């Protein structure tokens, strides 16, 4: 058992927003709507998930209903699964810093609210799946973040020690997960939420992955 760093995926390890927006827009086109999400302006919406994208787009078109969101959620997932790595890129410094953490003896894993099969496919496509000792997705367990069970599963499955673990993320969901687990949280400021994550009062902040090792050492040794 060892010190452990668990990462969120979307908006933390990789910028997945453009491919997510493309999947939502494909659904709006099939609905016969002119409404489209913007891959830049709506990047933050995209990282809130498929249902959030559908909700925002349908609201803007004046067509929102709970039934419509539920009806189009599966088609959106299918559209995304068919093209989830067209525009997605890892954030600068991810590979170097994850490799560095591993060399320094840290266990590393992923806890994401992306469906597990999609997360596995994406990380494999990006060539970095083998860097992580665990990957727990939205459907790995009956609950997802901010429930603590997926986080603990990610820690346990990569051989980490719960008491010396830290969660790296980009949103209030990650902040709430870490708080519920009683572990420190490092939030990134380079995702769509930007500097606004400071208001969540995380234990650590990084503006680039090169800053990660120092923050990890400061928080868990």
Secondary structure, DSSP 8 states (H G I E B T S, - for coil): -EEEEEE--BTTTEE-HHHHHHHHHHHHHHHT------TTTTHHHHTT-HHHHHHHHHHHTT---HHHHHHHHHHHHHHHHHTSSSS-EE-TTHHHHHHHHHHTT-EEEEE-SS-HHHHHHHHHHTT-GGG-S-EE-TTTSS--TTSHHHHHHHHHHTTEEEEEEEEEESSHHHHHHHHHHT-EEEEESSSTTGGGGGGG--SEEESSGGGHHHHHHHHH-
